[in-house]
Amino acid sequence: MDFQKFRTGNRKILFRLTVCSALLGVGIAGMAALASLKKPPAQAAFQEQTYKVEVLQAHLEDVPVVLTGYGEAHSVRLVSLSSEVSGRVLAVHPRWFVGEIIPKDEVLFQIDPRDYEAALAESHAVVSQLENTVMRLEKEWALEKRRLSVLQRTRDLALAEYERLKRLYEESRVGDQVCRGSSGKSLQPGRGSGAYSGTEPGTVSHTIA
């Protein structure tokens, strides 16, 4: 009984598989037949299109852009202005107001120049005094150079005189030794500067000039 049911169930499964396979084969065959009947599309001839153009030379130029609007305008940058020197302000630009446009190189403030003019005059006086001092020192330097030249010449003359006296002194010593050796007696100092005289008759006297 159970075996009969098992065989019957297997037959049903095999039948279903056979039917599904047959349907799938028929579908594949139909699709292949339809694909073989379809003709490929005809290829269109490619033709390049030409366009007529006009060439213009471009130039770089500034184009003003005008914007029209309503509201409150604020500056992009805020710059703090200050003078290079301090002082009392005498005048202000007549268009120094909020929203005004002041051209370039316009004088915004005028400061009292009297203090700086006095300082400038004092500086000029100091410079003039220093220039006079430099001129005086240059003159003194020139005088001192001339004085030094005179002193150097005096030194050279004194050195030459010293060498001459030294040479004469050495020659006088040699003469004294010769006189002493020939007479056999010693010489004694006599009167006068550099004068020598013999102690006995026959001695030779010698004077150094």
C-alpha positions in Angstrom: 0.0 0.0 0.0 2.7 2.4 1.0 4.9 1.3 -1.9 2.1 2.0 -4.3 1.7 5.6 -2.9 5.5 6.1 -3.2 5.5 5.0 -6.8 2.5 7.2 -7.7 4.2 10.3 -6.1 7.4 9.7 -8.0 5.5 9.4 -11.3 3.8 12.7 -10.7 7.1 14.4 -10.0 8.7 12.9 -13.1 5.7 14.0 -15.2 5.9 17.5 -13.9 9.7 17.7 -14.6 9.1 16.3 -18.1 6.4 18.9 -18.9 8.5 21.8 -17.6 11.5 20.7 -19.6 9.4 20.4 -22.7 7.9 23.8 -22.3 11.3 25.3 -21.7 12.7 23.6 -24.8 9.7 24.9 -26.9 10.3 28.4 -25.6 14.0 28.3 -26.4 13.3 27.0 -29.9 10.6 29.7 -30.5 13.0 32.4 -29.5 15.7 31.1 -31.7 13.3 31.0 -34.6 12.1 34.5 -34.0 15.7 35.7 -33.7 16.6 34.1 -37.1 13.6 35.8 -38.7 14.6 39.3 -37.5 16.6 41.3 -40.1 19.5 43.6 -39.1 18.8 47.4 -39.4 20.2 49.1 -42.5 23.2 51.3 -41.9 22.7 54.9 -42.7 25.5 56.8 -44.5 27.4 59.2 -42.3 27.7 62.7 -43.8 29.6 65.5 -41.9 27.6 68.7 -41.6 29.3 72.0 -42.2 28.4 75.2 -40.4 29.0 78.7 -41.5 30.7 80.8 -38.7 32.0 84.3 -38.4 35.3 84.9 -36.6 35.9 88.1 -34.5 39.0 89.2 -32.7 38.6 89.5 -28.9 40.0 92.5 -27.0 40.5 92.7 -23.3 38.7 95.7 -21.8 37.0 96.8 -18.6 33.2 96.7 -18.7 31.5 98.8 -16.1 28.9 97.0 -14.1 26.1 99.2 -12.8 24.1 97.7 -9.9 20.9 99.4 -8.8 19.6 98.7 -5.4 18.1 100.2 -2.3 19.4 99.9 1.2 22.2 100.9 3.5 25.7 100.5 2.0 28.7 99.4 4.2 32.4 99.6 3.2 34.2 96.4 2.6 37.3 97.5 4.5 37.7 99.8 7.5 41.0 101.7 7.7 42.3 103.6 10.7 43.9 106.8 9.7 46.7 108.4 11.8 49.3 111.0 11.1 53.0 110.2 11.2 53.6 113.0 13.8 51.5 114.4 16.6 50.3 118.0 16.9 47.4 120.4 17.0 45.0 120.1 14.0 44.5 123.4 12.2 42.2 122.4 9.3 40.1 119.4 8.1 39.1 118.5 4.6 35.7 120.2 3.8 34.2 116.9 2.5 35.2 114.9 5.6 31.7 113.4 6.2 30.3 109.9 6.3 29.6 108.5 2.8 31.7 111.1 1.0 34.2 110.1 -1.6 37.5 112.0 -1.4 39.9 111.8 -4.4 43.4 110.4 -4.1 46.3 112.6 -2.8 43.9 115.1 -1.1 45.0 116.6 2.3 42.7 115.3 5.0 44.2 117.1 8.0 46.7 120.0 8.5 48.8 120.0 11.6 50.4 123.1 13.2 54.0 123.1 11.7 55.5 125.7 14.0 56.9 123.2 16.6 58.5 121.2 13.8 59.8 124.3 12.0 61.5 125.4 15.2 63.0 121.9 15.7 64.2 121.9 12.1 65.9 125.4 12.6 67.5 124.1 15.8 68.8 121.0 14.0 70.2 123.2 11.2 72.0 125.4 13.8 73.5 122.2 15.4 74.6 121.0 12.0 76.2 124.4 11.2 78.0 124.4 14.6 79.3 120.9 14.0 80.5 121.9 10.5 82.4 124.9 12.0 83.9 122.6 14.6 85.0 120.2 11.9 86.6 123.1 9.9 88.4 124.3 13.0 89.7 120.9 13.8 90.9 120.5 10.2 92.8 123.8 10.4 94.3 122.7 13.8 95.2 119.4 12.2 97.0 121.2 9.3 98.9 123.4 11.8 99.9 120.4 13.9 101.1 118.6 10.8 103.3 121.6 9.9 104.5 121.8 13.5 105.3 118.1 13.4 107.2 118.6 10.2 109.3 121.4 11.8 110.0 119.2 14.8 111.0 116.3 12.6 113.5 118.6 10.8 114.8 119.9 14.1 115.2 116.3 15.3 117.1 115.4 12.1 119.4 118.4 12.5 120.0 117.6 16.2 120.8 114.0 15.3 123.2 115.1 12.6 124.9 117.5 15.1 125.1 114.7 17.7 126.7 112.4 15.2 129.2 115.1 14.2 130.1 115.8 17.8 130.4 112.1 18.5 132.7 111.7 15.6 134.9 114.7 16.7 135.0 113.4 20.2 136.2 110.0 19.1 138.8 111.6 16.9 140.0 113.8 19.8 140.3 110.8 22.1 142.5 109.1 19.5 144.7 112.3 19.2 145.1 112.5 23.0 146.2 108.9 23.2 148.8 109.6 20.4 150.1 112.7 22.2 150.3 110.9 25.6 152.1 108.0 24.1 154.8 110.1 22.3 155.6 112.4 25.3 155.4 109.8 28.0 153.6 112.3 30.3 150.0 112.7 31.3 147.9 115.6 30.2 146.1 117.8 32.8 142.9 119.8 32.2 143.6 123.4 31.4 141.6 126.5 31.1 138.6 126.7 28.7 136.0 124.2 27.7 137.6 121.1 26.3 141.2 122.4 26.7 144.1 120.2 27.9 147.7 121.4 28.5 150.8 119.5 29.5 152.1 119.8 33.1 155.7 120.3 31.9 157.3 122.1 29.0 157.3 120.2 25.8 153.8 118.7 26.2 151.1 119.2 23.6 147.8 120.9 24.3 144.6 119.9 22.5 141.3 121.8 22.4 138.0 120.2 21.4 135.9 122.5 19.3 
